[in-house]
Structures are given as C-alpha cells and as structure tokens.
C-alpha cells in the first residue's frame, strides 16, 4: 500500500511545471522517450489502482475467522530480520 497516485497527487504539479517550460528545448528523440516513459508509468499504475484490497481482507476473514486480523498485522516478534 506504499505506491499509487494518492502519494503523487501533491508532488505532481511541481514535477510537471519544469517539463512544460523545457518541452521546446527537447529534441524529438527525447520527446519520444518522455512520452514512452509517461505511457509506461500509466500502464504500471493501472493495476495498483484497479485492485480491490478489501477482497484480500475478506478472504483472510473467511479463512481464519476473527483471528484473520492478527495475520496481516505487523509484529516485531514475528519479523525475520
């Protein structure tokens, strides 16, 4: 749950402004690479946005009952590091 567009929402305008000013200075090859990176970023983000995480919680509660909540919580005593 550490990735997704909700974390980039605040930073995105500050990242887009310099690209708009520098767009005219870029060569055609670099523009194509930037557009390809933009499309790749959108393709990578689509699965993380469309997945319903509550389905996992529901299956955990079905499999383990009321003790399913303890299975996905992080406890330091269970950490292998």
C-alpha positions as CSV (number, residue, x, y, z in Angstrom):
1,X,0.0,0.0,0.0
2,X,3.0,2.3,-0.3
3,X,2.6,3.1,-4.0
4,X,-0.2,4.7,-6.0
5,X,-1.3,8.0,-7.3
6,X,-2.5,9.3,-3.9
7,X,1.1,9.8,-2.9
8,X,2.0,11.6,-6.1
9,X,-1.0,13.9,-6.0
10,X,0.7,16.6,-4.0
11,X,4.0,16.5,-5.9
12,X,2.7,16.1,-9.5
13,X,2.2,19.8,-10.3
14,X,5.8,20.6,-9.2
15,X,7.1,17.8,-11.5
16,X,5.0,18.9,-14.5
17,X,5.9,22.6,-14.5
18,X,9.6,22.2,-15.5
19,X,8.7,19.8,-18.2
20,X,6.3,22.3,-19.7
21,X,9.0,25.0,-19.8
22,X,11.7,22.7,-21.2
23,X,9.5,20.9,-23.8
24,X,10.5,23.3,-26.6
25,X,14.2,22.8,-25.8
26,X,14.0,19.0,-26.1
27,X,14.9,17.2,-29.3
28,X,12.5,14.9,-31.0
29,X,14.2,11.7,-29.7
30,X,14.0,12.9,-26.1
31,X,10.3,13.8,-26.6
32,X,9.6,10.3,-27.8
33,X,11.4,8.9,-24.7
34,X,9.4,11.1,-22.4
35,X,6.1,10.1,-23.9
36,X,7.1,6.4,-23.8
37,X,8.0,6.9,-20.1
38,X,4.7,8.6,-19.4
39,X,2.7,5.8,-21.1
40,X,4.8,3.1,-19.2
41,X,4.1,4.9,-15.9
42,X,0.4,4.9,-16.6
43,X,0.4,1.2,-17.6
44,X,2.3,0.4,-14.3
45,X,-0.1,2.4,-12.2
46,X,-3.4,1.0,-13.6
47,X,-3.1,-2.4,-11.8
48,X,-2.4,-0.8,-8.5
49,X,-5.4,1.4,-8.8
50,X,-7.8,-1.2,-10.0
51,X,-7.1,-3.9,-7.4
52,X,-9.6,-4.0,-4.6
53,X,-7.5,-4.6,-1.4
54,X,-10.6,-5.4,0.6
55,X,-11.1,-8.7,-1.3
56,X,-7.9,-9.9,0.4
57,X,-9.2,-8.8,3.8
58,X,-12.4,-10.6,3.2
59,X,-10.7,-13.9,2.2
60,X,-8.5,-13.6,5.3
61,X,-11.6,-13.3,7.5
62,X,-13.2,-16.2,5.7
63,X,-10.2,-18.4,6.1
64,X,-9.1,-17.5,9.7
65,X,-12.3,-16.1,11.2
66,X,-11.9,-13.3,13.7
67,X,-8.2,-14.2,14.1
68,X,-7.5,-13.1,10.5
69,X,-6.9,-9.6,11.6
70,X,-3.8,-10.7,13.5
71,X,-2.4,-12.5,10.4
72,X,-1.8,-9.3,8.4
73,X,-0.7,-7.0,11.2
74,X,3.0,-6.5,11.6
75,X,4.5,-7.6,14.8
76,X,8.2,-7.1,15.6
77,X,8.5,-10.5,17.3
78,X,7.4,-12.2,14.0
79,X,9.9,-10.3,11.9
80,X,12.7,-12.5,10.5
81,X,15.1,-9.6,10.1
